[in-house]
Amino acid sequence: MRISSEEAVKLISNGDLKELGKRAYKIKKELHPENITSFIVDRNINYTNVCWVDCKFCAFYRHAKDDDAYVLSFEEIGKKIEELLEIGGTQILFQGGVHPKLKIEWYEELVEWIAKRYPTITIHGFSAIEIDYIARISKISVSEVLSRLKAKGLSSIPGAGAEILSDRVRDIIAPKKIDADRWIEIHREAHKLGIKSTATMMFGTVETDIEIVEHLERIRTLQDETGGFRAFILWSFQPENTKLSHIEKSSSNRYLRLLAVSRLYLDNFPNIQSSWVTQGSYIGQTALLFGANDLGSTMMEENVVSSAGASFRMGKDEMIDLIRDIGEIPARRDTAYNFLEKY
C-alpha cells in the first residue's frame, strides 16, 4: 500500500533507522529479485563553467570575465570522449553552467558532432535550467529545444537543478533559478517527447522534512502521469567553498534515513542510485542495504561536487568488490538500465 506524505514526514522525523533500512531493502528486493546491483562507466563533461545563475550552494561556476572561465572546444570534448571509450565507457553526462550567450544552434551543432563522431556514446545531458535558458535566449519553446536536440542525438536529460522542489528553499539558495513548477514542466515536456530523464534531490541546506516530502510527492505525481523517470538520485549538499559554507554538512545517518524513505515513498520509480560521490565508498555500499539498487557511475571525471570539497573516487574494480561484498551480483549497465555485462 502506497505510503502517504504525512507518514513519510513521520518516518523521516522519528523512524528507527535500522527498521527503515530493512523496509527499504525489502522493497528493493521485490522490485529487483534478480539480486543484481548495477553501475555505469561514464564521464561527466562540463562543457562550460560560465554561469549567470549564481547559486549560493555552487563552488563550480564562474562569470565570463573570470580568469579561469572556459568553454570547451569540440576537439577538447572529443579527447575526453576518446579517453572514456578506451575504458569501455558508454555514456557522457553532459552539462555546464548556464552560459548567457550560447543559443540553440551551438547546442545542436555540438550534439550532432558528438553523435556522428562517437555513435556508441549515449548523450545524457542538459538540465532543466539549461534547457529553459536555451529556450529563452533563442526565443523558442522548451518543446522545440528538446525536439531539436533529440533530432541531433540527445538521448535523455539529467535531473540536475531540482535541488529541493520548494520555492521557499529555492528563493534562498538559488533565487535566479527556475521555480519548482517550471522544473516539473520541463521534465513533463521531455517525457511527452519520448525523452527519458532522472530525478534528483540535493538535501542539507535550509529545507524542512515537510519540504523534502513535498519534493518527493511532486516527482511521484509526475511519474504516475508520464512514467518518464528512470531513476532517483539523492545527494547531500557539500558546503566547502560555497556561499553557504556556514551550514554544517549532513551526516551519513541523515543520508541513509532519507534514502530509505525515498525508496518506500517512490513506489513507481524502478531505480534508486547510491551517491558514493558525496558519501564515500562505504556509505555508498551501505546505501545498497537501504534501498539503492544502483551504485551510479565510476565517474571518470567530476568537477562540480569536487569544487565543493568532495574528493571521493572509485573505479570499476572497487565497485565490483563492494557489490560482491554484500552478496549481490555486479552488472555494468547502459543509460537505459539494460545490463551489458555481469561479473
RODO-2510 file (C-alpha; in nm, 4 decimals, decimal comma):
residues 343
     n   res          X          Y          Z
     1     m     0,0000     0,0000     0,0000
     2     r     0,1302     0,3439    -0,1001
     3     i     0,2555     0,5499     0,1940
     4     s     0,1166     0,8996     0,2400
     5     s     0,3127     1,2213     0,2583
     6     e     0,2187     1,2559     0,6250
     7     e     0,3562     0,9110     0,7004
     8     a     0,6761     0,9883     0,5101
     9     v     0,7334     1,3014     0,7193
    10     k     0,6882     1,0973     1,0376
    11     l     0,9338     0,8337     0,9157
    12     i     1,1974     1,0970     0,8393
    13     s     1,1466     1,2622     1,1772
    14     n     1,1041     0,9621     1,4041
    15     g     1,1535     0,6341     1,2170
    16     d     1,4020     0,3820     1,3538
    17     l     1,6984     0,3858     1,1162
    18     k     1,7600     0,0104     1,1170
    19     e     1,3905    -0,0610     1,0648
    20     l     1,3744     0,1890     0,7781
    21     g     1,6722     0,0146     0,6186
    22     k     1,5049    -0,3254     0,6457
    23     r     1,1809    -0,1988     0,4939
    24     a     1,3584    -0,0221     0,2077
    25     y     1,5763    -0,3261     0,1352
    26     k     1,2645    -0,5450     0,1216
    27     i     1,1060    -0,3120    -0,1366
    28     k     1,4294    -0,3135    -0,3364
    29     k     1,4268    -0,6954    -0,3434
    30     e     1,0642    -0,7017    -0,4546
    31     l     1,1447    -0,4655    -0,7426
    32     h     1,4779    -0,6339    -0,8276
    33     p     1,4527    -1,0016    -0,7311
    34     e     1,7437    -1,0964    -0,9583
    35     n     1,9902    -0,9799    -0,6857
    36     i     2,1824    -0,7567    -0,9261
    37     t     2,3346    -0,4198    -0,8408
    38     s     2,4248    -0,2157    -1,1462
    39     f     2,6677     0,0647    -1,2272
    40     i     2,7669     0,2608    -1,5361
    41     v     3,1037     0,3572    -1,6817
    42     d     3,0686     0,7193    -1,7861
    43     r     3,2211     1,0629    -1,7657
    44     n     3,0847     1,3988    -1,6557
    45     i     3,1770     1,6572    -1,9143
    46     n     3,1119     2,0134    -1,8070
    47     y     3,1296     2,1951    -2,1394
    48     t     3,1487     2,5344    -1,9657
    49     n     3,1800     2,6699    -1,6130
    50     v     3,0394     3,0078    -1,7149
    51     c     2,7071     3,0678    -1,5408
    52     w     2,4964     3,3716    -1,4591
    53     v     2,2616     3,1951    -1,2115
    54     d     2,4995     3,2354    -0,9132
    55     c     2,3588     2,9586    -0,6908
    56     k     2,4798     3,0013    -0,3342
    57     f     2,5427     2,6266    -0,2964
    58     c     2,7719     2,6013    -0,6022
    59     a     3,1514     2,6288    -0,5927
    60     f     3,1938     2,5387    -0,9615
    61     y     3,0530     2,8350    -1,1552
    62     r     3,2493     3,1328    -1,2876
    63     h     3,1489     3,4555    -1,4582
    64     a     3,2582     3,5120    -1,8172
    65     k     3,5204     3,7707    -1,7158
    66     d     3,6906     3,5431    -1,4612
    67     d     4,0416     3,4265    -1,5485
    68     d     3,9506     3,0588    -1,5123
    69     a     3,6220     3,0750    -1,7055
    70     y     3,6074     2,8376    -2,0031
    71     v     3,4005     2,6899    -2,2840
    72     l     3,5474     2,3630    -2,4090
    73     s     3,6198     2,3321    -2,7806
    74     f     3,4660     2,0417    -2,9702
    75     e     3,8175     1,8953    -3,0002
    76     e     3,8661     1,9075    -2,6212
    77     i     3,5302     1,7376    -2,5707
    78     g     3,6243     1,4754    -2,8287
    79     k     3,9503     1,3990    -2,6476
    80     k     3,7576     1,3412    -2,3238
    81     i     3,5146     1,1072    -2,5009
    82     e     3,8003     0,9112    -2,6596
    83     e     3,9563     0,8628    -2,3150
    84     l     3,6199     0,7335    -2,1926
    85     l     3,5877     0,4924    -2,4850
    86     e     3,9297     0,3494    -2,4027
    87     i     3,7994     0,2252    -2,0643
    88     g     3,4726     0,0891    -2,2045
    89     g     3,2506     0,3881    -2,1276
    90     t     2,9045     0,4157    -2,2804
    91     q     2,7623     0,7490    -2,1594
    92     i     2,8536     1,1120    -2,1127
    93     l     2,6688     1,3157    -1,8528
    94     f     2,6850     1,6445    -2,0322
    95     q     2,6068     1,9706    -1,8595
    96     g     2,7560     2,3063    -1,7834
    97     g     2,6853     2,6329    -1,6258
    98     v     2,4015     2,8363    -1,7750
    99     h     2,6072     3,0279    -2,0289
   100     p     2,4467     3,3664    -2,1039
   101     k     2,5340     3,3707    -2,4754
   102     l     2,5092     3,0172    -2,6162
   103     k     2,1966     2,9658    -2,8295
   104     i     2,0204     2,6571    -2,9654
   105     e     2,2322     2,6434    -3,2831
   106     w     2,5539     2,5975    -3,0814
   107     y     2,3991     2,3120    -2,8841
   108     e     2,2579     2,1472    -3,1980
   109     e     2,5964     2,1595    -3,3679
   110     l     2,7687     2,0158    -3,0608
   111     v     2,5217     1,7305    -3,0037
   112     e     2,5263     1,6383    -3,3731
   113     w     2,9073     1,6465    -3,3791
   114     i     2,9288     1,4083    -3,0824
   115     a     2,6538     1,1763    -3,2082
   116     k     2,8091     1,1387    -3,5534
   117     r     3,1680     1,1054    -3,4390
   118     y     3,1032     0,8775    -3,1401
   119     p     2,7883     0,6772    -3,2232
   120     t     2,8334     0,4278    -2,9364
   121     i     2,8196     0,7045    -2,6743
   122     t     2,4842     0,7954    -2,5215
   123     i     2,4365     1,1683    -2,4614
   124     h     2,2631     1,2161    -2,1254
   125     g     2,2682     1,5903    -2,0996
   126     f     2,1360     1,9371    -2,0225
   127     s     1,9484     2,0117    -1,7037
   128     a     1,6038     2,1694    -1,6989
   129     i     1,7698     2,5004    -1,6089
   130     e     1,9913     2,4891    -1,9173
   131     i     1,7002     2,3899    -2,1399
   132     d     1,4846     2,6723    -2,0026
   133     y     1,7552     2,9284    -2,0706
   134     i     1,8348     2,7959    -2,4198
   135     a     1,4644     2,8391    -2,4996
   136     r     1,4586     3,1935    -2,3639
   137     i     1,7766     3,3206    -2,5285
   138     s     1,6851     3,1509    -2,8582
   139     k     1,3240     3,2805    -2,8403
   140     i     1,1718     2,9361    -2,8940
   141     s     0,9666     2,6982    -2,6778
   142     v     1,1088     2,4352    -2,4444
   143     s     0,9369     2,1736    -2,6603
   144     e     1,1260     2,2998    -2,9655
   145     v     1,4591     2,2991    -2,7807
   146     l     1,4062     1,9396    -2,6714
   147     s     1,2779     1,8261    -3,0125
   148     r     1,5693     1,9840    -3,1965
   149     l     1,8299     1,8408    -2,9597
   150     k     1,6671     1,4972    -2,9721
   151     a     1,6790     1,5102    -3,3526
   152     k     2,0540     1,5757    -3,3339
   153     g     2,1240     1,2893    -3,0927
   154     l     2,0275     1,3818    -2,7353
   155     s     1,9097     1,0636    -2,5626
   156     s     1,7964     1,1666    -2,2136
   157     i     1,8194     1,4504    -1,9640
   158     p     1,9541     1,4504    -1,6073
   159     g     1,7619     1,5640    -1,3020
   160     a     2,0121     1,8329    -1,2064
   161     g     1,8794     2,1660    -1,0875
   162     a     1,5961     2,0179    -0,8840
   163     e     1,7746     2,0766    -0,5519
   164     i     1,4584     2,0914    -0,3362
   165     l     1,1349     2,1448    -0,5293
   166     s     1,0098     2,4065    -0,2858
   167     d     1,0086     2,7692    -0,3918
   168     r     1,0786     2,8870    -0,0357
   169     v     1,4069     2,6929    -0,0404
   170     r     1,4909     2,7897    -0,3976
   171     d     1,4362     3,1597    -0,3231
   172     i     1,7038     3,1342    -0,0524
   173     i     1,9707     2,9142    -0,2124
   174     a     1,9204     2,9875    -0,5847
   175     p     1,6930     3,2895    -0,6351
   176     k     1,7747     3,3237    -1,0074
   177     k     1,6937     2,9602    -1,0841
   178     i     1,3673     2,8416    -1,2389
   179     d     1,0910     2,7649    -0,9906
   180     a     0,9707     2,4184    -0,8912
   181     d     0,6722     2,4226    -1,1295
   182     r     0,8974     2,5044    -1,4241
   183     w     1,1379     2,2188    -1,3411
   184     i     0,8443     1,9757    -1,3355
   185     e     0,7009     2,1247    -1,6556
   186     i     1,0283     2,0780    -1,8481
   187     h     1,0600     1,7148    -1,7414
   188     r     0,6947     1,6581    -1,8334
   189     e     0,7620     1,8058    -2,1780
   190     a     1,0690     1,5816    -2,2220
   191     h     0,8690     1,2735    -2,1260
   192     k     0,5933     1,3661    -2,3747
   193     l     0,8575     1,3745    -2,6486
   194     g     0,9904     1,0315    -2,5510
   195     i     1,2998     1,1717    -2,3775
   196     k     1,3529     0,9872    -2,0508
   197     s     1,5055     1,1618    -1,7507
   198     t     1,6236     1,1151    -1,3959
   199     a     1,5021     1,2936    -1,0833
   200     t     1,7389     1,4219    -0,8177
   201     m     1,7346     1,5839    -0,4766
   202     m     2,0079     1,7813    -0,3042
   203     f     1,9335     1,7989     0,0679
   204     g     2,1137     1,9623     0,3570
   205     t     2,0727     2,3376     0,3094
   206     v     1,7675     2,5112     0,4591
   207     e     1,4850     2,2694     0,3812
   208     t     1,2432     2,1111     0,6307
   209     d     1,1307     1,7479     0,6417
   210     i     0,7948     1,8595     0,5043
   211     e     0,9662     2,0255     0,2052
   212     i     1,1673     1,7096     0,1395
   213     v     0,8454     1,5100     0,1172
   214     e     0,6855     1,7838    -0,0940
   215     h     0,9703     1,7286    -0,3406
   216     l     0,9159     1,3502    -0,3394
   217     e     0,5417     1,3970    -0,3830
   218     r     0,5908     1,6171    -0,6889
   219     i     0,8157     1,3713    -0,8712
   220     r     0,5978     1,0723    -0,7705
   221     t     0,2930     1,2507    -0,9130
   222     l     0,4703     1,3282    -1,2414
   223     q     0,5912     0,9684    -1,2623
   224     d     0,2303     0,8493    -1,2181
   225     e     0,1401     1,0743    -1,5108
   226     t     0,4241     1,0038    -1,7557
   227     g     0,6395     0,7114    -1,6388
   228     g     0,9335     0,9065    -1,7805
   229     f     1,1784     0,8942    -1,4885
   230     r     1,4328     0,6127    -1,4993
   231     a     1,5856     0,6705    -1,1581
   232     f     1,6036     0,8853    -0,8474
   233     i     1,9356     1,0144    -0,7142
   234     l     1,9700     1,1719    -0,3703
   235     w     2,2804     1,3557    -0,2545
   236     s     2,3886     1,5824     0,0266
   237     f     2,4904     1,9460    -0,0068
   238     q     2,8683     1,9948     0,0028
   239     p     2,9294     2,3301     0,1767
   240     e     3,3023     2,3881     0,1259
   241     n     3,3958     2,6871    -0,0960
   242     t     3,0305     2,7947    -0,1346
   243     k     2,8337     3,0959    -0,0104
   244     l     2,6599     2,8573     0,2312
   245     s     2,9809     2,7258     0,3869
   246     h     2,8485     2,8097     0,7348
   247     i     2,5957     2,5245     0,7068
   248     e     2,7078     2,2040     0,8743
   249     k     2,7492     1,9072     0,6437
   250     s     2,4707     1,6477     0,6714
   251     s     2,5522     1,3193     0,8453
   252     s     2,5643     0,9760     0,6845
   253     n     2,2788     0,8804     0,9170
   254     r     2,0646     1,1557     0,7625
   255     y     2,1552     1,0428     0,4110
   256     l     2,0618     0,6786     0,4781
   257     r     1,7381     0,7812     0,6501
   258     l     1,6272     0,9956     0,3554
   259     l     1,7361     0,7306     0,1067
   260     a     1,5299     0,4615     0,2783
   261     v     1,2203     0,6829     0,2992
   262     s     1,2655     0,7739    -0,0688
   263     r     1,2660     0,4053    -0,1618
   264     l     0,9482     0,3499     0,0410
   265     y     0,7712     0,6569    -0,0952
   266     l     0,8755     0,6440    -0,4630
   267     d     0,6981     0,3171    -0,5340
   268     n     0,6748     0,4000    -0,9060
   269     f     1,0478     0,4604    -0,9557
   270     p     1,2250     0,1478    -1,0803
   271     n     1,5752     0,2526    -0,9783
   272     i     1,7370     0,4398    -0,6920
   273     q     2,1020     0,5307    -0,7148
   274     s     2,3568     0,5392    -0,4343
   275     s     2,5541     0,8628    -0,4059
   276     w     2,9037     0,7439    -0,3179
   277     v     3,0421     1,0639    -0,4760
   278     t     2,9211     1,2699    -0,1781
   279     q     2,9137     0,9906     0,0838
   280     g     3,2265     0,7860     0,0143
   281     s     3,2528     0,4242    -0,0933
   282     y     3,1454     0,2562     0,2307
   283     i     2,8321     0,4617     0,2913
   284     g     2,7740     0,4215    -0,0816
   285     q     2,7864     0,0467    -0,0241
   286     t     2,5633     0,0699     0,2855
   287     a     2,3085     0,2562     0,0716
   288     l     2,2607    -0,0711    -0,1188
   289     l     2,1184    -0,2122     0,2062
   290     f     1,8905     0,0927     0,2426
   291     g     1,7056     0,0655    -0,0882
   292     a     1,9505     0,1637    -0,3622
   293     n     1,9894    -0,0883    -0,6448
   294     d     2,2454     0,1041    -0,8488
   295     l     2,5901     0,2260    -0,7500
   296     g     2,5865     0,5043    -1,0069
   297     s     2,8858     0,5960    -1,2142
   298     t     3,2539     0,5163    -1,1993
   299     m     3,2763     0,8922    -1,2578
   300     m     3,5892     0,9147    -1,4689
   301     e     3,5623     1,2916    -1,4292
   302     e     3,3617     1,5042    -1,1872
   303     n     3,4027     1,8777    -1,1354
   304     v     3,1015     2,0174    -0,9530
   305     v     3,0869     1,8490    -0,6112
   306     s     3,4673     1,8191    -0,6089
   307     s     3,4804     2,2010    -0,6310
   308     a     3,2869     2,1983    -0,3027
   309     g     3,5311     1,9678    -0,1266
   310     a     3,4046     1,6148    -0,2056
   311     s     3,7006     1,4176    -0,3374
   312     f     3,5886     1,0546    -0,3341
   313     r     3,6953     0,8361    -0,6277
   314     m     3,6009     0,4825    -0,7236
   315     g     3,6970     0,2606    -1,0153
   316     k     3,5119    -0,0300    -1,1718
   317     d     3,7028    -0,2992    -0,9798
   318     e     3,6275    -0,1387    -0,6431
   319     m     3,2590    -0,1110    -0,7366
   320     i     3,2515    -0,4787    -0,8284
   321     d     3,4159    -0,5714    -0,4966
   322     l     3,1765    -0,3574    -0,2896
   323     i     2,8725    -0,5105    -0,4608
   324     r     3,0004    -0,8660    -0,4199
   325     d     3,0844    -0,7935    -0,0563
   326     i     2,7128    -0,7631     0,0285
   327     g     2,6249    -1,0794    -0,1631
   328     e     2,4895    -0,9206    -0,4798
   329     i     2,5823    -0,9635    -0,8459
   330     p     2,7590    -0,6649    -1,0078
   331     a     2,6481    -0,5644    -1,3570
   332     r     2,7675    -0,2903    -1,5891
   333     r     2,4685    -0,1145    -1,7447
   334     d     2,3828     0,1450    -2,0060
   335     t     2,1823     0,4664    -1,9661
   336     a     1,8514     0,2804    -2,0035
   337     y     1,9442     0,0342    -1,7248
   338     n     1,9997    -0,2561    -1,9625
   339     f     2,2686    -0,4898    -1,8276
   340     l     2,5714    -0,5083    -2,0589
   341     e     2,7968    -0,7375    -1,8587
   342     k     2,7679    -0,9260    -1,5296
   343     y     3,0688    -1,0060    -1,3117
***
